[in-house]
């Protein structure tokens, strides 16, 4: 199959049948087992995979480990089942065990379901790993909404270049 690529300086044809499938890296995982978060930072382990091209995501540790250096796009969503009005929720992406960037942080203006999430592009080297950490400050503890109908608490990533 030939695709005309107007972004190439020579306006050359690109043969997409010759794309190296072994270089495709991407995963989608969601939280399927129950999780109650206390009022502290908690690493979220997304324990069920839908796809994992490259076998880089580990459902037992919650880590995506890079085996091909490049730029990666990560997306994440955490849904709390019943958070109290006035509570705070936050979401961080960690690289190699340290906080890399805050994805979300804010107060909750009503009682009920609260969803927080975001996306980030991260340059990674071989053996770098990425994890998601979440926080809520409702002293009663909060359940994370789990399951796949629809996917409520999920993490995905893929190699851009």
C-alpha positions as semicolon CSV with decimal commas, in nm:
position;residue;x (nm);y (nm);z (nm)
1;X;0,000;0,000;0,000
2;X;0,138;0,340;-0,095
3;X;0,054;0,661;0,088
4;X;0,134;1,003;-0,047
5;X;0,314;1,194;0,228
6;X;0,299;1,570;0,176
7;X;0,514;1,626;0,487
8;X;0,822;1,473;0,325
9;X;1,045;1,734;0,162
10;X;1,068;1,537;-0,163
11;X;0,696;1,462;-0,156
12;X;0,796;1,095;-0,190
13;X;0,570;0,796;-0,160
14;X;0,594;0,606;0,169
15;X;0,545;0,229;0,161
16;X;0,371;0,153;0,491
17;X;0,403;-0,222;0,434
18;X;0,772;-0,180;0,516
19;X;0,717;-0,034;0,864
20;X;0,915;-0,235;1,119
21;X;0,642;-0,395;1,332
22;X;0,898;-0,500;1,594
23;X;0,958;-0,131;1,673
24;X;0,591;-0,073;1,761
25;X;0,557;-0,018;2,134
26;X;0,232;0,055;2,311
27;X;0,007;-0,069;2,589
28;X;-0,335;-0,018;2,745
29;X;-0,401;-0,143;3,098
30;X;-0,678;-0,081;3,348
31;X;-0,745;-0,145;3,716
32;X;-0,974;-0,445;3,755
33;X;-0,930;-0,539;4,121
34;X;-1,064;-0,336;4,412
35;X;-0,845;-0,065;4,562
36;X;-0,919;0,163;4,857
37;X;-0,681;0,456;4,892
38;X;-0,606;0,606;5,231
39;X;-0,526;0,979;5,256
40;X;-0,172;0,933;5,123
41;X;0,017;0,894;4,796
42;X;-0,047;0,552;4,643
43;X;0,114;0,384;4,344
44;X;-0,163;0,265;4,115
45;X;-0,104;-0,076;3,964
46;X;-0,315;-0,126;3,654
47;X;-0,355;-0,502;3,683
48;X;-0,523;-0,602;3,356
49;X;-0,386;-0,549;3,006
50;X;-0,590;-0,507;2,692
51;X;-0,281;-0,478;2,475
52;X;0,095;-0,461;2,522
53;X;0,289;-0,438;2,196
54;X;0,651;-0,491;2,294
55;X;0,570;-0,646;2,635
56;X;0,693;-0,337;2,821
57;X;0,415;-0,299;3,081
58;X;0,416;-0,521;3,392
59;X;0,073;-0,574;3,552
60;X;0,231;-0,697;3,878
61;X;0,446;-0,385;3,939
62;X;0,256;-0,115;3,747
63;X;0,574;-0,021;3,559
64;X;0,625;0,053;3,192
65;X;0,993;-0,017;3,116
66;X;1,149;0,133;2,806
67;X;1,358;-0,095;2,584
68;X;1,391;0,143;2,287
69;X;1,494;0,502;2,360
70;X;1,265;0,771;2,224
71;X;0,970;0,999;2,295
72;X;0,663;0,835;2,449
73;X;0,311;0,962;2,507
74;X;0,135;0,849;2,824
75;X;-0,233;0,896;2,912
76;X;-0,396;0,816;3,244
77;X;-0,735;0,838;3,413
78;X;-0,827;0,765;3,776
79;X;-1,189;0,759;3,891
80;X;-1,282;0,779;4,259
81;X;-1,623;0,631;4,341
82;X;-1,750;0,871;4,606
83;X;-1,523;1,152;4,713
84;X;-1,633;1,415;4,965
85;X;-1,698;1,778;4,879
86;X;-1,389;1,985;4,956
87;X;-1,145;1,695;4,914
88;X;-0,832;1,713;4,701
89;X;-0,716;1,467;4,437
90;X;-0,384;1,461;4,255
91;X;-0,205;1,252;3,997
92;X;0,170;1,228;3,928
93;X;0,379;1,044;3,674
94;X;0,704;0,902;3,814
95;X;1,011;0,820;3,606
96;X;1,274;0,590;3,759
97;X;1,113;0,614;4,103
98;X;1,101;0,995;4,126
99;X;0,824;1,244;4,060
100;X;0,854;1,366;3,701
101;X;0,541;1,576;3,649
102;X;0,210;1,656;3,812
103;X;-0,066;1,545;3,577
104;X;-0,355;1,679;3,783
105;X;-0,414;1,842;4,120
106;X;-0,725;2,010;4,244
107;X;-1,010;2,042;4,483
108;X;-1,337;1,861;4,449
109;X;-1,638;2,092;4,448
110;X;-1,907;1,833;4,507
111;X;-1,967;1,493;4,664
112;X;-1,973;1,196;4,429
113;X;-1,773;1,041;4,149
114;X;-1,453;1,228;4,066
115;X;-1,238;1,158;3,760
116;X;-0,891;1,299;3,711
117;X;-0,646;1,241;3,430
118;X;-0,413;1,388;3,174
119;X;-0,149;1,318;2,910
120;X;0,225;1,381;2,890
121;X;0,508;1,326;2,643
122;X;0,829;1,197;2,805
123;X;1,170;1,131;2,647
124;X;1,296;0,795;2,776
125;X;1,623;0,607;2,760
126;X;1,661;0,229;2,764
127;X;1,568;0,084;3,108
128;X;1,385;0,400;3,223
129;X;1,053;0,312;3,381
130;X;0,726;0,499;3,427
131;X;0,462;0,464;3,702
132;X;0,145;0,646;3,808
133;X;0,086;0,770;4,163
134;X;-0,241;0,916;4,294
135;X;-0,348;1,104;4,606
136;X;-0,670;1,192;4,778
137;X;-0,712;1,354;5,120
138;X;-1,054;1,226;5,229
139;X;-0,969;1,071;5,568
140;X;-1,240;0,808;5,526
141;X;-1,049;0,647;5,239
142;X;-1,168;0,633;4,883
143;X;-1,236;0,347;4,648
144;X;-1,098;0,357;4,297
145;X;-1,360;0,271;4,039
146;X;-1,249;-0,048;3,866
147;X;-1,360;-0,275;3,585
148;X;-1,398;-0,257;3,212
149;X;-1,753;-0,143;3,148
150;X;-1,648;0,128;3,079
151;X;-1,278;0,153;3,159
152;X;-1,274;0,385;3,460
153;X;-0,917;0,373;3,588
154;X;-0,663;0,317;3,313
155;X;-0,311;0,385;3,188
156;X;-0,177;0,374;2,835
157;X;0,138;0,470;2,655
158;X;0,306;0,439;2,318
159;X;0,626;0,533;2,142
160;X;0,600;0,843;1,925
161;X;0,949;0,856;1,776
